[in-house]
Amino acid sequence: GKKPQLADLRESGSIEQDADVVMFLWREDDENPENIMLDIAKHRNGPLRSVPLRFKGDRIRFYSRDTKHQTK
């Protein structure tokens, strides 16, 4: 899919300007729907970053794709 950007919120009133934190969930690859990216696009008091996640629909949960943080 297309990576969302803050500019996508411009038509949504003052969300972009008023929010302290803006996060987007999106699929990098439509052929692998479990792989999700969490993009922190705005954070007044912290860093901007992207977090790769795995979505498990049967559990309605997101898990880290970073193997060093996964629990067995």
N, C-alpha and C positions, 0 to 999 in steps of 0.2 A: 504494500500500500504506500500511499504518499505520506511522507513525514509531516505531521501537523506543525504549524508555526504560530507564534503570537499574532501575526497578521491575520490569521484565520478568525480571530475573535473580534476584529475591528467592527464588524456589523452587529455585535452583541452588546450594545450599550457601552458601559464603562468598565466592563469586566477586566479588560487588559490593564487599564490604568489603576483601578481600585484594589485589585487582588494583591495580597502579599506573596502568595504562592500560586503558580499555575503549573499543573502537571497534565500531560497527555499520555494516554494509553493508545498504542497503535500496533498494527501488525506489519512487520518488515516484509514478510513473504506470505502472500495469500495462499500459497500451496502448502504451507506449514502453519496452520492456524494456532497451534499451541505456543509458538514463539511470539512473545509480545515484548515491546519496548515501553518502558516507563520513562518519559522524558520530563525532567524538571526544567521547564522553559523559563520560569521566573521564580526568584526566591530573594526577597528583600534582604534577608539576614543569613544567607547561606549560599553554598555553591550551586552552580548549574551542572547537571550531569544526566547521563543516560544509564538506565539500569535494565539489563536484559532479564526478562522473566519468562517463566513457563506457566501457561494457564491450563489447569486441569478442570474441564467443564463438569465432569461427573462429581467433583467435590466443590465446585464453584470457588476455587482458591488459586492464588498466584504463588509460585515458588521461584526462588533464585535459580538462575541458570549457571551461576558461579559454583562450580563443584566443591570448592574449599569451604563454602558456607552451607552446603546441603547436609541434612540429617539423614541417617539411614533408617 
